[in-house]
Amino acid sequence: MVAKVRIAVLVWADILAGYATWVMMTYLTTVWKLDIVRAGAIVNVFVGLQFIIPVGMSFLVDAFLGYYRMLLLSSLACCFGMSLLAMSTPPVLSRFAGNCDDYQPNCIGDTQKALFYTALALIAFGISGHMTSLESFGNQQEELDQTANGPVDLVRKLPGFFAVILLPIVGGIALPFIKPWSVRFGIPAICTTLATFLFISGSPSYTNVEPQGSPLTTVFRVFVASASKMFSQWDANHQLYGNHQVNPDSVPQTPSHANHQVSLNSLPQTPSLRCLDKAAMIVPTQTLEQQVQNKWKLCKVTEVEETKIFIRMIPMWSTFIMCGVVSSIGATYFLEQANKMNRKVGRLIVPLPILLIFHDITKSMSAKFYVKMVKMLSGKYAALIGMIAAMLFSILCCITAAKVETRRIDIIKSHGILDPNEKIPMSMFWLVPQYLLLGVLDGISGYLLGDRDEISGYSIACFFIGKIPASMSSCLLFCTRGVFGAGLVGSVLSVYVVGKVSERGGKPSWFQDTLNKSRLDKYYWTLAVLSSVNLFLSILVAIWYNYQQSSIEEIRTPGYQESDMPPNDDVQCCCCCA
């Protein structure tokens, strides 16, 4: 139990830091006085990297570092990152840097800027490391608490129960009322530091499993092995290593390897991506023992099929990039709109992170509702239903946001508001519907992309031909999240392209220096159109996957006779799924 608490405090510190950094857009536009495009780009790259970096980190964890070392490094990175973020505010190092101590852009020198960007990089690295290792490392400690039951189990759950209630109150309600940004960033920095030291103090009691190797290594090996045999021609004598049709007598063997039995593959060979099959091709110029010793020249059929599964996921992954683009506007332009609107309820000023609480509650509830709903429907089409639902909610979110922004602009014009810092007489709670829709989008798409089960029927894994190996489940999980992160980063490009297109013909760009001068409503309508096109393409991809699945199942039926003809070298292995 003690080990779990030491690990849980890292989660609590991450949640508190998340509430503090969620208002980064407001900090950049009010203190740094950046325009909304540049501030939004910084925030989206920062958040997107938190989803992309775990792809590479999962390889380092599985191949070299292990969960504990990665968790230690990432916790230290979070600790230093949050500390540097607090130090980058103008009052902290004003005497050392020779700048003024006001929250104004002229008080932010090169020292503060260097600390700020370094802090963002460290925080992104730290959060990514926690995403990669925290859950898995916590599961490894389960065996330390096997006797927990009854009242003891209740005591074990109480810290998590209070954390779920207290952290949103502290981070979402209490923390925003602190005016100085140095204190607002400093409190999470102190909590992160304490959590890190508490985690390190329990190091001798942790159960640590050494790394067993990364499935990404298998993918690299298949590519290298197939490329090394690029100019090798197939003929009737060539055999595939690990194939049930291999005849050991047809391959030269040494006496010590005469009794070598090629293991049966758990994944049957499929006829697609035939160029990769050369990775498992046994060449007759060397003995089987010599070829097996070099794993970068010869792979099993199972390993080739695992790589094919990885490649086949790319088209389905790409359809969720647009969901990441839509999700990116929640912590940037939506937040900036809320900051310029009336946040009072009576005499009480409602803090901005209350919108994040609405979003997170909806995100959690929508994922649970999706699972319950699809259990009542046909499991075969559950993932397709979820995918269509996520795309539809992204469209509805953009349409709702566009209409609300149009109303906000009309109020600005009717009241003749010229000061960009003046509050608009329109309640912030007009933005709640679009945050709720965004929460549903993030909840459903997060479950579709983050389900670790082997073809559970509820995630996009059910589209993929062949059973997903357990060894690749965690790697594929981070890859799917990485695609969503690519959408967050890609939103920077979408804003740039839309801005350039909108100013053609001498017209003013939709993105100006201030929010009130910009036409975000037109940008939201553009995202709605792009999301509609993406929905259509997603349905086509899903139908194509179902067709491919039925074809493969037909090939794998007991009565099917596999052809002995070698693959045609003239057939090119283009794209990823043919």
LORO-457888 format. One record per residue (C-alpha): residue in one letter; residue number from 1; x, y, z. Coordinates in steps of 0.1 Angstrom, whole numbers. Layout:
<nodes>
["a", NUM, [X, Y, Z]] ...
</nodes>
This chain:
<nodes>
["m", 1, [0, 0, 0]] ["v", 2, [28, 24, 9]] ["a", 3, [45, 18, -25]] ["k", 4, [12, 25, -43]] ["v", 5, [7, 58, -24]] ["r", 6, [42, 69, -34]] ["i", 7, [34, 62, -70]] ["a", 8, [-1, 78, -67]] ["v", 9, [13, 111, -55]] ["l", 10, [30, 115, -89]] ["v", 11, [-4, 112, -105]] ["w", 12, [-19, 138, -82]] ["a", 13, [10, 162, -89]] ["d", 14, [5, 157, -126]] ["i", 15, [-32, 166, -123]] ["l", 16, [-24, 197, -103]] ["a", 17, [3, 207, -129]] ["g", 18, [-22, 201, -157]] ["y", 19, [-47, 226, -142]] ["a", 20, [-19, 251, -139]] ["t", 21, [-6, 247, -174]] ["w", 22, [-40, 245, -190]] ["v", 23, [-43, 283, -188]] ["m", 24, [-10, 288, -206]] ["m", 25, [-28, 305, -235]] ["t", 26, [-40, 332, -211]] ["y", 27, [-6, 337, -196]] ["l", 28, [10, 341, -231]] ["t", 29, [-16, 366, -243]] ["t", 30, [-20, 387, -212]] ["v", 31, [16, 387, -198]] ["w", 32, [37, 381, -229]] ["k", 33, [12, 400, -251]] ["l", 34, [16, 375, -279]] ["d", 35, [-9, 373, -307]] ["i", 36, [-34, 345, -306]] ["v", 37, [-18, 326, -335]] ["r", 38, [17, 324, -319]] ["a", 39, [4, 317, -284]] ["g", 40, [-19, 290, -297]] ["a", 41, [10, 274, -317]] ["i", 42, [32, 273, -285]] ["v", 43, [4, 256, -265]] ["n", 44, [-5, 231, -292]] ["v", 45, [30, 220, -298]] ["f", 46, [36, 217, -261]] ["v", 47, [5, 195, -256]] ["g", 48, [10, 176, -288]] ["l", 49, [45, 166, -279]] ["q", 50, [31, 150, -247]] ["f", 51, [14, 125, -270]] ["i", 52, [41, 121, -296]] ["i", 53, [72, 116, -274]] ["p", 54, [58, 84, -257]] ["v", 55, [62, 66, -290]] ["g", 56, [100, 69, -288]] ["m", 57, [100, 65, -250]] ["s", 58, [81, 32, -252]] ["f", 59, [110, 19, -272]] ["l", 60, [136, 31, -247]] ["v", 61, [116, 16, -218]] ["d", 62, [111, -18, -234]] ["a", 63, [146, -21, -248]] ["f", 64, [170, -3, -223]] ["l", 65, [157, 16, -193]] ["g", 66, [127, -2, -178]] ["y", 67, [97, 14, -161]] ["y", 68, [114, 25, -129]] ["r", 69, [144, 43, -145]] ["m", 70, [121, 61, -170]] ["l", 71, [97, 70, -142]] ["l", 72, [126, 84, -122]] ["l", 73, [139, 104, -151]] ["s", 74, [105, 118, -161]] ["s", 75, [97, 127, -125]] ["l", 76, [129, 147, -122]] ["a", 77, [121, 163, -155]] ["c", 78, [87, 174, -143]] ["c", 79, [102, 186, -110]] ["f", 80, [128, 208, -128]] ["g", 81, [104, 218, -155]] ["m", 82, [77, 232, -132]] ["s", 83, [104, 249, -111]] ["l", 84, [118, 266, -142]] ["l", 85, [84, 276, -153]] ["a", 86, [78, 294, -120]] ["m", 87, [112, 310, -122]] ["s", 88, [106, 322, -158]] ["t", 89, [79, 347, -145]] ["p", 90, [92, 383, -144]] ["p", 91, [93, 389, -106]] ["v", 92, [114, 359, -97]] ["l", 93, [147, 366, -114]] ["s", 94, [142, 403, -121]] ["r", 95, [172, 414, -101]] ["f", 96, [195, 387, -116]] ["a", 97, [183, 393, -152]] ["g", 98, [183, 431, -148]] ["n", 99, [146, 434, -158]] ["c", 100, [116, 449, -142]] ["d", 101, [93, 428, -120]] ["d", 102, [59, 436, -135]] ["y", 103, [39, 412, -155]] ["q", 104, [45, 431, -188]] ["p", 105, [62, 420, -220]] ["n", 106, [90, 445, -215]] ["c", 107, [99, 428, -183]] ["i", 108, [105, 395, -200]] ["g", 109, [141, 392, -212]] ["d", 110, [161, 366, -229]] ["t", 111, [167, 348, -196]] ["q", 112, [130, 344, -188]] ["k", 113, [123, 332, -224]] ["a", 114, [151, 306, -222]] ["l", 115, [138, 294, -189]] ["f", 116, [102, 293, -202]] ["y", 117, [109, 272, -233]] ["t", 118, [133, 249, -214]] ["a", 119, [106, 244, -188]] ["l", 120, [80, 235, -214]] ["a", 121, [104, 209, -230]] ["l", 122, [111, 194, -196]] ["i", 123, [75, 192, -186]] ["a", 124, [65, 176, -220]] ["f", 125, [93, 151, -215]] ["g", 126, [82, 144, -179]] ["i", 127, [45, 140, -187]] ["s", 128, [54, 117, -216]] ["g", 129, [75, 96, -193]] ["h", 130, [47, 93, -169]] ["m", 131, [23, 83, -196]] ["t", 132, [47, 56, -207]] ["s", 133, [57, 41, -174]] ["l", 134, [34, 52, -145]] ["e", 135, [5, 28, -151]] ["s", 136, [27, -2, -160]] ["f", 137, [50, 4, -131]] ["g", 138, [21, 6, -107]] ["n", 139, [8, -27, -120]] ["q", 140, [41, -43, -111]] ["q", 141, [36, -33, -75]] ["e", 142, [3, -52, -72]] ["e", 143, [20, -83, -58]] ["l", 144, [31, -62, -28]] ["d", 145, [-5, -56, -17]] ["q", 146, [-21, -91, -21]] ["t", 147, [-35, -92, 14]] ["a", 148, [-56, -60, 11]] ["n", 149, [-93, -68, 16]] ["g", 150, [-123, -56, 35]] ["p", 151, [-116, -25, 56]] ["v", 152, [-80, -25, 45]] ["d", 153, [-91, -23, 9]] ["l", 154, [-113, 7, 19]] ["v", 155, [-84, 25, 35]] ["r", 156, [-64, 18, 3]] ["k", 157, [-90, 35, -18]] ["l", 158, [-96, 66, 4]] ["p", 159, [-65, 85, -8]] ["g", 160, [-76, 81, -44]] ["f", 161, [-112, 91, -35]] ["f", 162, [-101, 123, -18]] ["a", 163, [-77, 131, -46]] ["v", 164, [-104, 129, -72]] ["i", 165, [-125, 154, -52]] ["l", 166, [-98, 177, -38]] ["l", 167, [-76, 181, -68]] ["p", 168, [-102, 196, -91]] ["i", 169, [-112, 220, -63]] ["v", 170, [-77, 231, -56]] ["g", 171, [-65, 232, -92]] ["g", 172, [-96, 243, -109]] ["i", 173, [-112, 266, -84]] ["a", 174, [-87, 277, -57]] ["l", 175, [-55, 280, -78]] ["p", 176, [-69, 305, -104]] ["f", 177, [-78, 330, -77]] ["i", 178, [-41, 335, -70]] ["k", 179, [-31, 365, -90]] ["p", 180, [7, 363, -92]] ["w", 181, [17, 339, -119]] ["s", 182, [49, 330, -101]] ["v", 183, [28, 317, -71]] ["r", 184, [3, 300, -94]] ["f", 185, [30, 281, -111]] ["g", 186, [51, 278, -80]] ["i", 187, [25, 258, -59]] ["p", 188, [24, 229, -85]] ["a", 189, [62, 231, -87]] ["i", 190, [65, 225, -49]] ["c", 191, [39, 197, -50]] ["t", 192, [57, 181, -79]] ["t", 193, [90, 183, -61]] ["l", 194, [76, 168, -29]] ["a", 195, [59, 140, -49]] ["t", 196, [92, 132, -67]] ["f", 197, [112, 130, -34]] ["l", 198, [84, 108, -19]] ["f", 199, [86, 85, -49]] ["i", 200, [124, 83, -47]] ["s", 201, [123, 76, -10]] ["g", 202, [105, 43, -17]] ["s", 203, [130, 31, -43]] ["p", 204, [143, 1, -22]] ["s", 205, [108, -13, -18]] ["y", 206, [97, -13, -54]] ["t", 207, [95, -44, -76]] ["n", 208, [115, -36, -107]] ["v", 209, [114, -58, -138]] ["e", 210, [143, -55, -163]] ["p", 211, [134, -46, -199]] ["q", 212, [126, -75, -221]] ["g", 213, [130, -59, -255]] ["s", 214, [108, -36, -276]] ["p", 215, [84, -48, -303]] ["l", 216, [95, -18, -324]] ["t", 217, [129, -36, -327]] ["t", 218, [110, -64, -345]] ["v", 219, [95, -39, -369]] ["f", 220, [129, -25, -376]] ["r", 221, [144, -59, -381]] ["v", 222, [118, -69, -406]] ["f", 223, [124, -38, -427]] ["v", 224, [162, -43, -425]] ["a", 225, [159, -80, -434]] ["s", 226, [135, -75, -463]] ["a", 227, [157, -46, -476]] ["s", 228, [188, -68, -475]] ["k", 229, [171, -93, -498]] ["m", 230, [156, -67, -521]] ["f", 231, [174, -81, -551]] ["s", 232, [169, -118, -542]] ["q", 233, [145, -136, -566]] ["w", 234, [119, -160, -554]] ["d", 235, [118, -195, -568]] ["a", 236, [102, -228, -559]] ["n", 237, [130, -238, -535]] ["h", 238, [128, -208, -513]] ["q", 239, [112, -214, -479]] ["l", 240, [99, -190, -452]] ["y", 241, [114, -193, -417]] ["g", 242, [86, -201, -392]] ["n", 243, [61, -211, -419]] ["h", 244, [43, -244, -414]] ["q", 245, [52, -254, -449]] ["v", 246, [90, -252, -444]] ["n", 247, [108, -284, -452]] ["p", 248, [141, -284, -432]] ["d", 249, [156, -309, -456]] ["s", 250, [155, -284, -484]] ["v", 251, [179, -261, -466]] ["p", 252, [216, -268, -460]] ["q", 253, [222, -275, -423]] ["t", 254, [252, -282, -401]] ["p", 255, [253, -314, -381]] ["s", 256, [246, -295, -349]] ["h", 257, [216, -280, -365]] ["a", 258, [202, -312, -381]] ["n", 259, [175, -316, -356]] ["h", 260, [165, -280, -357]] ["q", 261, [127, -276, -357]] ["v", 262, [112, -245, -371]] ["s", 263, [86, -233, -346]] ["l", 264, [50, -228, -357]] ["n", 265, [39, -193, -362]] ["s", 266, [11, -179, -341]] ["l", 267, [1, -156, -368]] ["p", 268, [-7, -172, -402]] ["q", 269, [9, -157, -433]] ["t", 270, [-13, -133, -452]] ["p", 271, [-10, -124, -489]] ["s", 272, [-7, -86, -484]] ["l", 273, [25, -66, -483]] ["r", 274, [44, -95, -499]] ["c", 275, [76, -75, -502]] ["l", 276, [81, -79, -464]] ["d", 277, [79, -117, -467]] ["k", 278, [114, -116, -480]] ["a", 279, [125, -109, -444]] ["a", 280, [115, -145, -436]] ["m", 281, [130, -160, -468]] ["i", 282, [156, -187, -462]] ["v", 283, [184, -183, -488]] ["p", 284, [200, -216, -500]] ["t", 285, [235, -202, -500]] ["q", 286, [239, -204, -462]] ["t", 287, [230, -230, -436]] ["l", 288, [199, -223, -416]] ["e", 289, [219, -221, -384]] ["q", 290, [241, -194, -399]] ["q", 291, [210, -174, -410]] ["v", 292, [192, -178, -376]] ["q", 293, [222, -164, -358]] ["n", 294, [218, -130, -375]] ["k", 295, [184, -117, -365]] ["w", 296, [187, -87, -387]] ["k", 297, [189, -109, -418]] ["l", 298, [162, -135, -410]] ["c", 299, [129, -131, -392]] ["k", 300, [101, -155, -385]] ["v", 301, [68, -153, -403]] ["t", 302, [51, -143, -371]] ["e", 303, [74, -113, -368]] ["v", 304, [67, -103, -404]] ["e", 305, [29, -106, -398]] ["e", 306, [32, -84, -366]] ["t", 307, [50, -58, -387]] ["k", 308, [22, -60, -413]] ["i", 309, [-4, -54, -386]] ["f", 310, [15, -23, -375]] ["i", 311, [16, -10, -411]] ["r", 312, [-21, -18, -417]] ["m", 313, [-30, 5, -388]] ["i", 314, [-17, 36, -405]] ["p", 315, [-48, 44, -427]] ["m", 316, [-71, 41, -397]] ["w", 317, [-48, 61, -375]] ["s", 318, [-47, 89, -401]] ["t", 319, [-84, 94, -398]] ["f", 320, [-81, 105, -362]] ["i", 321, [-56, 133, -370]] ["m", 322, [-85, 157, -377]] ["c", 323, [-100, 149, -343]] ["g", 324, [-67, 161, -328]] ["v", 325, [-69, 193, -348]] ["v", 326, [-104, 200, -334]] ["s", 327, [-94, 191, -299]] ["s", 328, [-66, 216, -300]] ["i", 329, [-89, 246, -300]] ["g", 330, [-102, 237, -266]] ["a", 331, [-71, 249, -247]] ["t", 332, [-63, 278, -270]] ["y", 333, [-90, 297, -289]] ["f", 334, [-119, 286, -267]] ["l", 335, [-100, 295, -236]] ["e", 336, [-91, 329, -251]] ["q", 337, [-127, 336, -259]] ["a", 338, [-137, 327, -223]] ["n", 339, [-111, 351, -209]] ["k", 340, [-126, 380, -228]] ["m", 341, [-162, 373, -218]] ["n", 342, [-182, 380, -186]] ["r", 343, [-172, 354, -160]] ["k", 344, [-194, 367, -132]] ["v", 345, [-223, 348, -116]] ["g", 346, [-238, 374, -94]] ["r", 347, [-208, 388, -75]] ["l", 348, [-187, 357, -79]] ["i", 349, [-161, 355, -106]] ["v", 350, [-159, 320, -120]] ["p", 351, [-124, 308, -127]] ["l", 352, [-115, 297, -162]] ["p", 353, [-105, 261, -153]] ["i", 354, [-142, 254, -144]] ["l", 355, [-146, 248, -182]] ["l", 356, [-119, 222, -180]] ["i", 357, [-138, 205, -152]] ["f", 358, [-169, 204, -174]] ["h", 359, [-148, 190, -202]] ["d", 360, [-132, 163, -181]] ["i", 361, [-165, 151, -165]] ["t", 362, [-181, 149, -199]] ["k", 363, [-150, 130, -212]] ["s", 364, [-152, 104, -185]] ["m", 365, [-189, 99, -187]] ["s", 366, [-190, 97, -225]] ["a", 367, [-164, 69, -225]] ["k", 368, [-184, 49, -200]] ["f", 369, [-217, 55, -218]] ["y", 370, [-201, 44, -251]] ["v", 371, [-190, 11, -236]] ["k", 372, [-225, 5, -222]] ["m", 373, [-242, 15, -255]] ["v", 374, [-221, -7, -277]] ["k", 375, [-226, -37, -254]] ["m", 376, [-263, -35, -263]] ["l", 377, [-256, -33, -300]] ["s", 378, [-238, -57, -324]] ["g", 379, [-202, -60, -313]] ["k", 380, [-191, -63, -349]] ["y", 381, [-200, -27, -356]] ["a", 382, [-192, -12, -322]] ["a", 383, [-159, 4, -332]] ["l", 384, [-175, 17, -364]] ["i", 385, [-203, 33, -344]] ["g", 386, [-179, 48, -320]] ["m", 387, [-157, 62, -348]] ["i", 388, [-187, 78, -366]] ["a", 389, [-199, 92, -333]] ["a", 390, [-165, 108, -325]] ["m", 391, [-164, 124, -360]] ["l", 392, [-200, 136, -357]] ["f", 393, [-194, 152, -323]] ["s", 394, [-163, 170, -337]] ["i", 395, [-185, 184, -365]] ["l", 396, [-212, 195, -339]] ["c", 397, [-185, 211, -317]] ["c", 398, [-172, 232, -346]] ["i", 399, [-206, 243, -357]] ["t", 400, [-216, 252, -321]] ["a", 401, [-184, 271, -316]] ["a", 402, [-189, 290, -349]] ["k", 403, [-224, 301, -340]] ["v", 404, [-213, 312, -305]] ["e", 405, [-184, 331, -319]] ["t", 406, [-206, 348, -345]] ["r", 407, [-229, 360, -317]] ["r", 408, [-199, 372, -297]] ["i", 409, [-187, 393, -327]] ["d", 410, [-221, 407, -332]] ["i", 411, [-222, 419, -296]] ["i", 412, [-187, 435, -301]] ["k", 413, [-200, 454, -331]] ["s", 414, [-233, 464, -315]] ["h", 415, [-215, 478, -283]] ["g", 416, [-187, 494, -303]] ["i", 417, [-160, 477, -283]] ["l", 418, [-126, 488, -295]] ["d", 419, [-103, 480, -266]] ["p", 420, [-91, 444, -271]] ["n", 421, [-88, 439, -233]] ["e", 422, [-123, 451, -225]] ["k", 423, [-147, 424, -213]] ["i", 424, [-176, 416, -235]] ["p", 425, [-211, 416, -220]] ["m", 426, [-217, 380, -229]] ["s", 427, [-216, 352, -203]] ["m", 428, [-187, 327, -204]] ["f", 429, [-212, 299, -200]] ["w", 430, [-222, 303, -236]] ["l", 431, [-191, 282, -243]] ["v", 432, [-202, 253, -221]] ["p", 433, [-220, 235, -249]] ["q", 434, [-190, 234, -271]] ["y", 435, [-168, 222, -242]] ["l", 436, [-192, 195, -235]] ["l", 437, [-192, 184, -271]] ["l", 438, [-154, 185, -271]] ["g", 439, [-154, 164, -240]] ["v", 440, [-176, 137, -258]] ["l", 441, [-152, 138, -287]] ["d", 442, [-121, 134, -265]] ["g", 443, [-138, 107, -245]] ["i", 444, [-149, 84, -273]] ["s", 445, [-118, 90, -295]] ["g", 446, [-96, 85, -264]] ["y", 447, [-112, 51, -257]] ["l", 448, [-111, 40, -294]] ["l", 449, [-74, 48, -296]] ["g", 450, [-64, 38, -261]] ["d", 451, [-80, 4, -256]] ["r", 452, [-53, -22, -248]] ["d", 453, [-75, -53, -252]] ["e", 454, [-69, -77, -280]] ["i", 455, [-97, -69, -304]] ["s", 456, [-122, -62, -277]] ["g", 457, [-148, -52, -303]] ["y", 458, [-151, -17, -288]] ["s", 459, [-118, -1, -301]] ["i", 460, [-104, 4, -335]] ["a", 461, [-83, -27, -329]] ["c", 462, [-112, -48, -343]] ["f", 463, [-106, -34, -377]] ["f", 464, [-71, -48, -379]] ["i", 465, [-64, -80, -398]] ["g", 466, [-50, -106, -375]] ["k", 467, [-49, -109, -338]] ["i", 468, [-28, -81, -322]] ["p", 469, [0, -97, -302]] ["a", 470, [1, -89, -265]] ["s", 471, [38, -79, -269]] ["m", 472, [27, -51, -293]] ["s", 473, [-3, -38, -274]] ["s", 474, [15, -12, -253]] ["c", 475, [35, 0, -283]] ["l", 476, [5, 3, -305]] ["l", 477, [-13, 22, -277]] ["f", 478, [13, 49, -277]] ["c", 479, [14, 50, -315]] ["t", 480, [-23, 56, -316]] ["r", 481, [-21, 84, -291]] ["g", 482, [8, 98, -310]] ["v", 483, [-14, 102, -341]] ["f", 484, [-38, 122, -320]] ["g", 485, [-9, 143, -308]] ["a", 486, [1, 148, -344]] ["g", 487, [-33, 163, -350]] ["l", 488, [-26, 188, -321]] ["v", 489, [7, 198, -336]] ["g", 490, [-9, 198, -371]] ["s", 491, [-33, 224, -360]] ["v", 492, [-5, 249, -361]] ["l", 493, [-2, 241, -399]] ["s", 494, [-39, 243, -404]] ["v", 495, [-41, 278, -389]] ["y", 496, [-12, 289, -410]] ["v", 497, [-27, 275, -442]] ["v", 498, [-62, 288, -435]] ["g", 499, [-48, 323, -426]] ["k", 500, [-28, 325, -459]] ["v", 501, [-58, 314, -480]] ["s", 502, [-81, 338, -462]] ["e", 503, [-60, 368, -471]] ["r", 504, [-60, 362, -508]] ["g", 505, [-72, 390, -530]] ["g", 506, [-61, 416, -505]] ["k", 507, [-86, 406, -479]] ["p", 508, [-77, 407, -442]] ["s", 509, [-66, 375, -426]] ["w", 510, [-90, 356, -403]] ["f", 511, [-63, 356, -377]] ["q", 512, [-54, 391, -364]] ["d", 513, [-32, 402, -334]] ["t", 514, [-62, 402, -310]] ["l", 515, [-92, 380, -306]] ["n", 516, [-118, 407, -312]] ["k", 517, [-103, 415, -346]] ["s", 518, [-101, 379, -358]] ["r", 519, [-128, 359, -375]] ["l", 520, [-125, 326, -356]] ["d", 521, [-161, 318, -366]] ["k", 522, [-150, 313, -402]] ["y", 523, [-121, 291, -390]] ["y", 524, [-145, 270, -370]] ["w", 525, [-167, 266, -401]] ["t", 526, [-137, 255, -420]] ["l", 527, [-129, 228, -394]] ["a", 528, [-165, 217, -396]] ["v", 529, [-162, 212, -434]] ["l", 530, [-129, 194, -430]] ["s", 531, [-143, 171, -403]] ["s", 532, [-172, 163, -425]] ["v", 533, [-148, 152, -453]] ["n", 534, [-128, 133, -427]] ["l", 535, [-160, 115, -416]] ["f", 536, [-167, 104, -452]] ["l", 537, [-131, 91, -456]] ["s", 538, [-132, 73, -423]] ["i", 539, [-163, 54, -433]] ["l", 540, [-147, 44, -466]] ["v", 541, [-116, 32, -447]] ["a", 542, [-137, 12, -422]] ["i", 543, [-156, -4, -451]] ["w", 544, [-124, -13, -468]] ["y", 545, [-110, -28, -435]] ["n", 546, [-142, -50, -431]] ["y", 547, [-137, -62, -467]] ["q", 548, [-101, -71, -461]] ["q", 549, [-110, -89, -429]] ["s", 550, [-136, -111, -446]] ["s", 551, [-110, -119, -473]] ["i", 552, [-84, -129, -448]] ["e", 553, [-109, -150, -428]] ["e", 554, [-118, -168, -461]] ["i", 555, [-81, -175, -467]] ["r", 556, [-77, -189, -431]] ["t", 557, [-106, -213, -433]] ["p", 558, [-96, -250, -430]] ["g", 559, [-107, -259, -465]] ["y", 560, [-86, -232, -481]] ["q", 561, [-56, -245, -501]] ["e", 562, [-27, -221, -500]] ["s", 563, [-9, -216, -532]] ["d", 564, [26, -229, -535]] ["m", 565, [35, -203, -561]] ["p", 566, [62, -179, -551]] ["p", 567, [54, -142, -548]] ["n", 568, [57, -121, -579]] ["d", 569, [87, -98, -577]] ["d", 570, [71, -75, -602]] ["v", 571, [42, -67, -579]] ["q", 572, [52, -35, -560]] ["c", 573, [44, -31, -524]] ["c", 574, [32, 4, -524]] ["c", 575, [13, 21, -496]] ["c", 576, [3, 0, -466]] ["c", 577, [-26, -23, -471]] ["a", 578, [-28, -38, -505]] 
</nodes>
